[in-house]
Amino acid sequence: MSNAPGRRHQWSAGSGSSRLAINQLQQGFVDEAAIHRFLAGREVPIVEGRDCTFLFWGEADEVYLAQRILGLPGRLPMRRVAATTLWYVVLKVPEKSRINYQIEVRRGEHVERINDPLNPKLSHSPFGAISVCFTFGYMTPEWTAPDPDAAPGELTELLVQSPALQRDCQVTLYLPARFRRDAAYPLLVVHDGGEFLQYAAAGVVLDNLIHRGQIAPTIAAFLHPKDRLVEYANSPTHARFLTEELLPQLQTEFPLVPHRSGRVLFGASFGAVAALSTAYSSPRSYGSLVLMSGSFVFAEPGTDHGGGPVFDPVVQFVNRYRDRPVRVADRLFVSCGLFEPLIIPNRSIVPIFQSAGMRVRYVEARDGHTWENWRDRLYDALSWVVPGRTVGPRQE
């Protein structure tokens, strides 16, 4: 990871060094039995330093590695090993990376994309599961797994009547372990709350970091949008719901820190746009923002931003903010994956935030637009906006 914008990595696809396992296999006679022996006991993809060998074993006319790494074609052709049914491509990648991918197989006129049959590791999202490669040095942060010593917080469901949105809004509330009515807790408002709980282990992470004193005991409100692409795209009704309806109700019903320093808006992708635009509409209400892989797409007047109509209100808002930046919070945590196209608008908006007088912590991850990317950044983010009694090691 890097705290400074502009860092680049070199990518290449090829056969690599003769020392690679796939090249050693091809030095001798190769038949299906040899392939079976070669694959036995191996993890696929085969990670050897910075070289990752992706494999497919099966009859096909063409095979491609399908992935979304910025700077590489979305489909990388795989080569056949001699006259066998084993296909491969070697990708040289940075260490400590996560890569989501699939295998595209063509047999005659039939083309399908499948998860890697040789790799049991999967990345999960609301759109389903997809294969994932952990490159050399990557480790899932241990604080994302349940800790038997950490007392779990309580999750409870609230139904908030919203005249602004003209519906009842479901909110999942997290109360920290040993919750007390005579305390005063920071409030964390999380866009796409159901997904953060399910796919980014947000409840477990809160339990662990609070238990270890790495963040303050915190109340979190996990939001469940009805149509996130509308509500999160600089929607004034969504902003009114948060600031004029949800926040006052929570302040009345729960012992919250009574000033802006204890209020955090949190979001990823479109949710980051919603967090920023809500704070923009009420610049004295929130002390901190967490903006992960924000969809901060902008465009010169009269040019096509490339995102389609759903991005029109986002681009209008981001263009306006970039032209006239204002201080909307005291501190911001901003992160983005090196492999996603949004890295460019995220890098470019950091100095704009700083020019408005806000303290910004910026982190780049060797990852894509994934829930695991956002999960792995939770320690850095939460320890910045709701710091606790102790400081633990950052996950690189």
Summary of the structure (lengths in Angstrom):
residues: 396
radius of gyration: 23.2
end to end distance: 5.9
largest distance: 75.1
contacts: 1304
relative contact order: 0.12
helix: 28%
strand: 29%
